[in-house]
Amino acid sequence: MSNINGGNARRSMMSSVDFYRRVPKDLTEATTLGAFMSVCAISVMAVLFFSETLAFARTKIVTSISVDENTEPQIRLNFNITMLDLHCDYVSVDVWDALGTNRQNVTKNVDKWQIDSEGQRRIFSGRNREARDLVHDEHDRTLEEMHAEDGVHAIELTEGNFDEFMQANDMAFVDMFAPWCVWCQRLAPTWEKFAQEVKKENMPIGVGKIDCMAQANLCRKQKIMAFPTLRWFQNGEAVTPDYKMDRTVDALVGFAKRKLEMDERYKKWQEQAGDGADEEKKRKLFQNSRPEHPGCQVSGHLMVNRVPGNFHIEAKSKNHNLNAAMTNLTHRVNHLSFGDPIDEKSRKAKRILKQVPEEHRQFSPMDAQMYHTSEFHQAYHHYIKVVSTHLNMGAAGSANAMVTYQFLEQSQIVYYDVNNVPEARFSYDLSPMSVVVEKAGRKWYDYLTSLCAIIGGTFTTLGLIDATLYRVLKPKKL
């Protein structure tokens, strides 16, 4: 008997903690209102269930900020920039940074292309390389002594006599110089000696010189960018390219003789060909003259330290002094980016970039932008903030991940002193923080929690509404 009483006591104790106590069936009442609310509850729970399941099956793109853990000491900087009014001979790419790096005229991994008047590539100017030192003659007499003893042979040209000089000489060779230029000072006795040799050998060549400080307008019309500029004229028209070989009497005389030989060959061929051929095409063929445009496309990549710094493009020459008054640094950024180039043709890159929103793809926002300077003594400076961006479009450690670099830039015109040569400067600074762009899905327990909340919340809420309506609509007893 005691065993039976003990079992009943244990069952009574267990039933006391029952959260789901049963209501006797004879105490419940089915109503039409209750049936309607039950159908509503089932419908609402079904809609919410499928909506929650679809949301669980989908993933979304989320971003977060974290400290950049990249430990590589350098970062690759890719560039392709067109200088619309700067000759390739004078384009110099320099690099400076906060660690003290100061590289002048970087030559490694940098190519130059001469462009035409429409900005298209025309002639490959070779890899950017250190220019060789030009050979100069040494003279035992100064220019003044030569003039005093032998007379003046190189004609001083001005705006007043330039056209007359060109009309009097079918072929002319002119030195355009500045008195303060050290290379011009070294060339002056050589040029006078060359003029003497031309007269001595009875060459049909006019030898002249122009002081570009005294005749600034004349040199501006000739678009003289560097001193000295040695330019050949045929029938009053400049023949490009300008002379860029050694500055010795022998080299200058040899160049003049070659020009004369080509002119003689042209005249003989012209006599044989008759008047039916195109004169301009014949002349270009025999003079081997190629029209030049003072523009250059410079491209390549630099390995720069991961500290604030800049790279800049400026006019510079190892064998010339630049004319700051004629340096125009109007440029177009064809491409500028950081990090390894993104191969958008590869399947991996396509797969990842397809999932990344456009606002997180600012890898090269400066591409195809023109930066025009309408006046001399000014240039654009660009200020760039680089942010490391980790694109994780798959599970951790999967192949659907890559590291890229986004950046923001601000550009403004900087004005230079009239004696300083402007430079197109690109200053960069790497952020210590990185942006992580990744796909995020919901956890299974979060999904189950939501389902329970949907079922319980819907059941409870509609139950309260049903109870309230039942009390309001229940017929009152008289």
Helices and strands as residue ranges (DSSP letters): H 2-15, G 25-27, H 32-57, E 60-67, E 74-83, G 88-90, E 91-97, E 102-103, E 110-115, E 121-127, H 143-150, E 155-156, H 162-168, E 171-177, H 182-200, E 206-211, H 216-221, E 226-227, E 229-234, E 237-243, H 249-273, H 279-287, E 296-305, E 309-315, E 321-322, G 324-326, E 331-338, H 347-353, G 358-360, E 369-371, E 378-392, E 401-415, E 423-440, H 444-473
